[in-house]
Amino acid sequence: MPMVEIARFHGPVEADLARARLDAAGIEALLLDHNLSSAFGGAMMPSRLMVLDEDEDEARALLADVHG
């Protein structure tokens, strides 16, 4: 199933919290480039939060409630 990027984070803690919020809502999500981002404090490459394309709208709405 195709995945789409819904957010980028330069802070590893913020990225982990966003992924955990989606997970708690039953939305499968993963962070790409997260280890590299964490190693360099997000300065070189942000963490990319990915979800299944079918979950994109719901995931964006959940994150908008927190960040929006």
LINTA-V441712 format. One record per residue. N is the residue number from 1. RES is the residue in three letters. D_CENTER is the distance of its C-alpha to the mean C-alpha in Angstrom with 1 decimal. Layout:
[[N,RES,D_CENTER] [N,RES,D_CENTER]]
This chain:
[[1,MET,17.3] [2,PRO,15.4] [3,MET,11.7] [4,VAL,10.3] [5,GLU,7.7] [6,ILE,6.6] [7,ALA,5.5] [8,ARG,6.6] [9,PHE,7.4] [10,HIS,10.9] [11,GLY,11.1] [12,PRO,10.0] [13,VAL,10.8] [14,GLU,8.7] [15,ALA,5.5] [16,ASP,7.3] [17,LEU,8.4] [18,ALA,5.5] [19,ARG,5.0] [20,ALA,8.8] [21,ARG,9.4] [22,LEU,8.3] [23,ASP,10.3] [24,ALA,13.1] [25,ALA,13.4] [26,GLY,13.9] [27,ILE,11.0] [28,GLU,10.3] [29,ALA,6.8] [30,LEU,6.6] [31,LEU,5.7] [32,LEU,8.4] [33,ASP,10.8] [34,HIS,9.6] [35,ASN,13.2] [36,LEU,14.7] [37,SER,12.6] [38,SER,13.6] [39,ALA,17.1] [40,PHE,17.6] [41,GLY,15.9] [42,GLY,13.5] [43,ALA,16.7] [44,MET,17.0] [45,MET,13.7] [46,PRO,10.3] [47,SER,7.3] [48,ARG,5.7] [49,LEU,2.6] [50,MET,5.7] [51,VAL,7.9] [52,LEU,11.6] [53,ASP,13.4] [54,GLU,15.3] [55,ASP,12.5] [56,GLU,11.1] [57,ASP,13.5] [58,GLU,13.0] [59,ALA,9.3] [60,ARG,9.8] [61,ALA,12.8] [62,LEU,11.4] [63,LEU,9.1] [64,ALA,12.2] [65,ASP,14.3] [66,VAL,12.8] [67,HIS,12.4] [68,GLY,14.9]]
